[in-house]
Amino acid sequence: MTKDRDLKLLAQAAINFIVKAQDPKGGGWRYAPRQPGDTSVSSWQILALMSGQAAELDVPKKTLESAMKFLDSVQSSEGAKYGYTTPGAGRATTAAGLLCRIHLGWKKDNAQFAKGVEFLSAQKPGANLYFSYYTTQLLRQYQGDPWEKMERRHEGEIS
């Protein structure tokens, strides 16, 4: 993103590693290359790929399509909620899954996206840093009432 030519080759090498490490069957990532994925590691990789794409690096379309396939495999409630390695409804995994979905092209008017945001914005913040990290980013992207509600909630904690 800095347009520093010295960093471009290194950044592309990192993207290339992420692409090669993707599980060829399920489309996710885990702690070792080509293992069946989990939502935690996969979300980090998807966000790195999206950053690479924003920096005009070569990110294969097929890799992103496979990542969507992985998200499909762990979603529940028709995409409103997400599990870790199977369909589920964890708070942190739902926030991570939905954040990845918005970066991969889902729009705010997607009904399942809105249901997932509603689920997350109703949750009380806690000590789960993954939940806080992903939910903050997700609601910032989503904007509107859910983001404003979160801002007010955090202002109350700081005051």
C-alpha positions as CSV (number, residue, x, y, z in Angstrom):
1,M,0.0,0.0,0.0
2,T,3.0,2.3,0.5
3,K,4.1,1.8,-3.1
4,D,7.6,1.0,-1.8
5,R,9.1,-1.2,-4.5
6,D,11.4,-2.9,-2.1
7,L,8.5,-4.1,-0.1
8,K,6.4,-5.2,-3.1
9,L,8.4,-8.4,-3.8
10,L,8.3,-9.4,-0.1
11,A,4.6,-8.7,0.2
12,Q,3.9,-10.6,-3.0
13,A,5.9,-13.5,-1.6
14,A,3.7,-13.5,1.5
15,I,0.6,-13.5,-0.6
16,N,2.0,-16.4,-2.7
17,F,2.6,-18.4,0.5
18,I,-0.9,-17.8,1.7
19,V,-2.3,-18.9,-1.7
20,K,-0.1,-22.1,-1.6
21,A,-1.0,-22.8,2.0
22,Q,-4.8,-22.8,1.4
23,D,-6.6,-26.2,1.9
24,P,-7.2,-27.3,-1.7
25,K,-10.4,-29.1,-0.8
26,G,-12.2,-26.9,1.7
27,G,-10.7,-23.5,0.8
28,G,-9.7,-22.5,4.4
29,W,-6.4,-22.2,6.3
30,R,-5.2,-23.7,9.5
31,Y,-1.9,-23.9,11.5
32,A,0.0,-25.8,8.9
33,P,-0.2,-25.4,5.1
34,R,-3.0,-27.2,3.3
35,Q,-4.8,-28.4,6.4
36,P,-8.6,-28.2,6.6
37,G,-9.4,-24.7,7.7
38,D,-10.7,-23.0,10.8
39,T,-12.4,-19.6,11.0
40,S,-9.8,-18.0,13.1
41,V,-6.8,-18.7,10.9
42,S,-8.8,-18.4,7.7
43,S,-10.1,-14.9,8.6
44,W,-6.5,-13.7,9.1
45,Q,-5.5,-15.1,5.7
46,I,-8.6,-13.6,4.0
47,L,-7.9,-10.2,5.4
48,A,-4.3,-10.4,4.4
49,L,-5.3,-11.3,0.9
50,M,-7.7,-8.4,0.7
51,S,-5.0,-6.1,1.9
52,G,-2.8,-7.5,-0.8
53,Q,-5.5,-6.9,-3.4
54,A,-5.9,-3.3,-2.2
55,A,-2.1,-2.9,-2.6
56,E,-2.5,-4.1,-6.2
57,L,-0.6,-7.4,-5.6
58,D,-1.6,-10.5,-7.5
59,V,-4.3,-12.3,-5.6
60,P,-5.8,-15.2,-7.6
61,K,-9.6,-15.0,-8.0
62,K,-9.8,-18.7,-7.5
63,T,-8.2,-18.4,-4.0
64,L,-10.9,-15.9,-3.0
65,E,-13.6,-18.1,-4.4
66,S,-12.3,-21.0,-2.4
67,A,-12.2,-18.8,0.7
68,M,-16.0,-18.1,0.2
69,K,-16.5,-21.9,-0.1
70,F,-14.8,-22.3,3.3
71,L,-17.0,-19.7,4.8
72,D,-20.1,-21.4,3.3
73,S,-19.0,-24.6,5.1
74,V,-18.9,-23.0,8.6
75,Q,-21.9,-20.8,8.3
76,S,-25.3,-21.4,10.0
77,S,-28.5,-19.4,9.8
78,E,-28.0,-19.1,6.1
79,G,-24.9,-17.0,6.6
80,A,-25.9,-14.9,9.6
81,K,-23.6,-16.9,12.0
82,Y,-20.4,-18.9,11.8
83,G,-18.7,-21.7,13.6
84,Y,-15.0,-22.6,14.0
85,T,-14.6,-25.7,11.8
86,T,-18.2,-26.6,11.4
87,P,-21.4,-24.6,11.2
88,G,-22.0,-22.8,14.4
89,A,-22.9,-19.5,16.1
90,G,-19.9,-18.4,18.1
91,R,-19.7,-14.7,18.8
92,A,-16.0,-14.3,17.7
93,T,-16.3,-16.7,14.7
94,T,-19.5,-15.0,13.6
95,A,-17.8,-11.6,13.7
96,A,-14.8,-12.9,11.9
97,G,-16.9,-14.6,9.2
98,L,-19.1,-11.6,8.6
99,L,-16.1,-9.3,8.4
100,C,-14.6,-11.6,5.8
101,R,-17.9,-11.7,3.9
102,I,-18.0,-7.9,3.7
103,H,-14.5,-7.7,2.4
104,L,-15.3,-10.4,-0.1
105,G,-18.2,-8.5,-1.5
106,W,-21.3,-8.9,0.7
107,K,-23.3,-5.7,0.9
108,K,-25.1,-4.2,3.8
109,D,-28.5,-4.9,2.3
110,N,-27.8,-8.7,2.4
111,A,-30.5,-10.0,4.8
112,Q,-28.3,-12.6,6.4
113,F,-25.5,-10.0,6.9
114,A,-28.0,-7.7,8.7
115,K,-29.2,-10.6,10.9
116,G,-25.6,-11.4,11.9
117,V,-24.9,-7.8,12.7
118,E,-28.0,-7.6,14.8
119,F,-26.9,-10.8,16.7
120,L,-23.5,-9.3,17.3
121,S,-24.6,-5.8,18.3
122,A,-26.9,-7.4,20.9
123,Q,-23.9,-9.1,22.6
124,K,-22.3,-7.6,25.6
125,P,-18.6,-6.9,25.3
126,G,-16.4,-9.1,27.4
127,A,-12.8,-10.4,27.7
128,N,-12.8,-12.2,24.4
129,L,-10.4,-10.1,22.4
130,Y,-11.2,-11.9,19.1
131,F,-14.8,-11.0,19.5
132,S,-14.0,-7.4,20.3
133,Y,-11.4,-7.1,17.5
134,Y,-13.6,-8.5,14.7
135,T,-16.9,-7.0,15.9
136,T,-15.4,-3.5,16.1
137,Q,-14.1,-3.8,12.6
138,L,-17.3,-5.3,11.3
139,L,-19.6,-2.7,12.9
140,R,-17.3,0.1,11.7
141,Q,-17.7,-1.2,8.1
142,Y,-21.5,-1.6,8.6
143,Q,-22.0,1.8,10.2
144,G,-25.5,3.0,11.2
145,D,-27.2,2.2,14.4
146,P,-25.1,-0.9,15.3
147,W,-21.9,1.1,15.1
148,E,-23.3,4.1,17.0
149,K,-24.6,1.8,19.7
150,M,-21.2,0.3,20.1
151,E,-19.5,3.7,20.2
152,R,-22.0,4.8,23.0
153,R,-21.4,1.6,24.9
154,H,-17.6,2.1,24.8
155,E,-17.9,5.7,25.7
156,G,-19.7,4.7,28.8
157,E,-16.9,2.3,29.8
158,I,-14.2,4.9,29.3
159,S,-16.0,7.7,31.2
